[in-house]
Amino acid sequence: MKGGSSKRLSTVRAATRALYLVAAALALAGCGKGSSSGSSSSYTIGGTITGLTTGSVVLVNGSTTVTVAADASTWVFAGAFAAGTSYAVTVLTQPAGVLCEVTGGGTGATLTADVNNVTVACSPFGQWVWQAGLNTINASGVYGTQGVTATSNLPGARYSASSWTDSSGNFWLFGGVGYDSTGTAGDLNDLWQYSPSTGQWTWISGASAVNAAGVYGVQGTASASNVPGARYAASYWIDTSGNLWLFGGVGYDSTGTAADLNDLWRYSPSTRQWTWISGANAVNTAGVYGTQGSASAGNAPGARAAASAWIDSSGNLWLLGGYGYDSTGQAGNLNDLWRYSPSTGVWAWIAGASAVNAIGVYGTQGTASADNIPGARQAASSWIDSSGNLWLFGGYGDDATANLGYLNDLWQYSPSSGQWTWIGGATAVNANGVYGTHGSASASNTPGARQAASSWIDSSGNLWLLGGAGYDSAANLGELNDLWEYSLTSGQWTWVDGSNTPNAPSEYGFQGSISATAAPGARYSASSWIDASGHLWLFGGAGYGTTNNGYLNDLWEFSPP
């Protein structure tokens, strides 16, 4: 009996000890993980993450950080946070080319339990940042002192300005339709420089008031007093020396008369002087075509606006179409192709009709032919590839059956063969966009028909296209803010960003801050630049601010994925 009692006591003690160890383990677990009763002194914070397929993102709460690697689905901060304290989880460091944002559960006033519902979403589609300018429409210009940089300087809201980048990476802006220093709307001829490194504008030359007449001086001679008259929808080129070449547009001649122009100007950033090179100092001049393919001192394109422009590796200026005057002085849409040689100072009519409103001859898609020719058009997008071929997209003009409307046809011209190739898009006007899957290239994708889109060319020769006035995926006509990339390698379009419906308002967020929702609103005839890092920059245009439609002077930067 005595031995049995001792055995039973040992068993009871062992069971009691086991229960004690279980209780102790539960208590320790409660200290580390908290409990719903709120009796713990600290809690963990974590959650889920989606869309991070490359790189890593650093999240922070207070001074505590966690690095979340690509392809993770969950995350948690190491250690725990004191009960009763507040928390705010934010993104400390973004992955390269990806935007991550805390989209839910990231803040709380009082920790009373473990938090495991903080959601982080990442997007590989690129990042917009509102860098400068106003989020309202129709803003007046703040000019400051000519030639003096200041943080308060800002070009007035405008559209159809000319823009280019110099060899130092500065952005330049000339003219357009918009608002001067007094808030008066009209045509402008002010010249501005923007430094991305300092984030500041400088008013360089031209008037701070609208509708200034041109001061031509002596043809071929630079002068500090020379300046093109106020104008919009001019064509422009940048040569290898960083000089701006400016042609035509709608604006003011030497007598202060406003209409279509065909004057050619050159601006030197090093001397900060304009030179009137050729063309008339009066408006509405008819074209002098001469013999097709032959340069002549008497040749000159007629006055026009919204023509397409390219510059080749030899420094020759190329010009196509626009709205203007043909060889007989008739006004309409044009499809004539011209080449100007700065070395000889002579124009040559290369291809297209010498009369207005010519229809398009498309031929077989993908096949070059001497008979092919884009129809007459204005406000098309254009770029040149590394092989020296000229590319043309869309605009407003004539299709294959003489219907007038918005176009989305894509063309390539080879200067060596002198032949056009219809690459893609419709042969009829007013085609809908085919957007496909956001961020995915497809042979069936194509932007809807449009005019006055903004465009960029990246270091790989790909075209980037934003907005314009045209058609969405559901045949709705309006102002657009969709961003597209066309790859020369694959021959395919990708819908990168923006809405597939028209008239989207701008989502500004905080100036200078990355946000997953930030994006410029729908607009047309905005100005564009590309910097040394391959980032796209967009300024102004006519379109949507936060709510209303008008002229804009907001400056945006886009980092491609």
Residue, then its C-alpha position, 0 to 999 in steps of 0.5 A: m500500500k505504501g509503495g502504491s501510494s508513493k507511485r500514485l503521488s509520483t504520477v500526480r506530480a508528473a501530471t501537475r508538472a506537465l500542466y504547469l509547463v503547458a501553462a507556462a508555454l501558453a503564457l510565454a506565447g501570450c507575451g510574444k503574440g498578444s491576446s484578444s483580452g488585451s492583457s499582453s504588453s506588446y503585439t506584432i504588426g504584419g500583413t499581406i503584399t501583392g504585385l511585387t515581382t522584382g526587387s524589394v520594398v522597405l516598410v517602416n513603423g516608427s523606427t522599425t523597418v522590414t524588407v520584403a522581397a519579391d514574390a512574398s505574399t506575407w510579411v511581419f515586423a521583427g519583434a513587437f510593439a507596445a500595447g496601447t501605442s499608435y502605429a502607422v505603416t508606410v513605404l520607406t524605400q520603393p523598388a526600382g521601377v515599381l510603385c508600392e503603397v499601403t492600401g489598407g489597415g496601415t494605421g491605428a490609434t491604439l494597439t490592443a491585439d496583433v495586427n495582421n491585416v495591413t495590405v500593401a499593393c505594388s504596381p509595375f506600370g510606372q510612377w507619376v509624380w506631380q512635380a510643379g505647377l498648379n492643380t487648377i486651370n487657367a493659371s496666369g504666368v509668374y515671369g519674375t525678372q528675365g534671365v533670373t531663375a526663381t522658385s516662384n517663376l512659372p509659365g502660365a497655363r497653355y497648350s500647343a507650345s513647342s518644347w525641346t531638351d538641350s545637351s545639359g538636360n534642361f527643358w525649353l518651352f516656347g509659346g502656345v495658346g495660354y495665359d500671360s502675366t496679367g491673366t489675359a488669354g491669347d497667343l504667346n511667344d515667351l521662351w522658358q527654361y526649366s532645370p530638373s536638377t533645381g526644379q526652377w523655371t527661368w523666363i529667357s526671352g519673348a513677351s510677358a503679354v499675349n499676341a506679340a508681333g514678330v521682330y524678324g530683323v535681317q534674314g540670316t543674321a542673329s540679333a538680340s532683338n529678334v523674336p518670332g511672333a506669338r504662335y501655337a502649333a508650330s513645328y520644331w526640331i533640335d539639331t546636334s548642336g542643341n539649337l532649336w529650329l521653329f517653323g510656322g504655326v498659327g500666330y503673328d507676323s511682322t505687322g501684327t497680323a494673325a494667321d498661318l505662318n511659314d517662317l523658319w527660325r533658329y534659336s541658339p541657347s549658347t548666344r540666346q539669340w534668334t535668327w530668321i532663316s527663311g520663309a515669309n514675314a507675312v501670313n497665309t503664304a502659298g507653297v512653292y513646290g518646284t519639281q518633286g525631289s529637287a531642291s531649289a532656292g525658290n522652294a518653300p512649304g506653304a504656311r501651316a500649323a500642326a505639321s509633323a516634324w523629324i530630324d535625320s542623322s545628317g541634320n536635315l529637317w523633315l516636315l509633313g502635312g498640317y493644316g495650311y496652304d497648298s500650291t494654289g493658295q487653297a487652305g486645308n489638310l496637307n500630306d506633302l513631305w518636305r526636306y530642308s538642308p541647313s547646310t545649303g539652306v534649301w527646301a525640297w518637296i519629296a512626296g505627297a500632293s501639292a493640293v489639300n485634302a488628299i486621301g490615304v493610299y494604304g496598299t498592303q499592310g507591312t509592304a512598302s510601295a511607291d504608291n503608298i502615302p498617308g492621307a492629309r492630316q494635322a496634329a499627328s505624332s511623329w518620331i525617327d528610329s535608329s535606322g533613320n526611318l520616319w514614323l507617323f501615327g494618327g492625327y486628324g485628316d482624310d482616310a482611304t475613302a476621303n472621310l474626314g476624322y480622327l486617325n490611328d494609322l501607323w506609318q513608316y517612311s524610308p528616306s533611302s527608298g523613298q517609300w511609305t509602309w502602312i504598319g498598323g491601325a485602321t484605314a478608316v477614321n474614328a476607330n476605337g481603341v483596343y486596350g487589352t490587358h493593362g501592362s501587357a503587349s499584344a498584337s491586337n492592341t492599338p490606341g484609338a484614333r486621336q489627334a494632338a497626343s503627346s509623345w516621347i522616344d526612349s533610348s531603345g527607339n520605342l514610342w511613348l504616346l499619351g492622351g490627345a483628343g479622340y476615341d476610347s475603347a467604347a467609341n466615346l469621343g473626348e479627351l484622353n489620358d491613356l499612356w501607350e508604348y509601341s515597341l519597334t522590336s515586337g511591333q506591338w502596343t502596350w497600354v501602360d497607364g491611364s484610363n480607357t475612358p475619356n475626360a478623366p480628371s487629374e489625380y495630383g496627390f501631394q506635389g513631389s510625392i509618389s502615389a499609386t493613384a497620381a496621374p495627369g488628367a485627360r488632355y491634348s496638345a501638352s508639351s513633353w520632354i525625356d530626361a537622361s534617365g529615361h523619365l517622361w515629363l509632361f507639361g500643361g495642355a488643354g484638359y482636366g485639372t482636379t475637376n474643371n476643363g481648361y488650360l493647364n500648367d502642371l508639370w509631371e514626371f513619369s518613371p517607366p516600369 
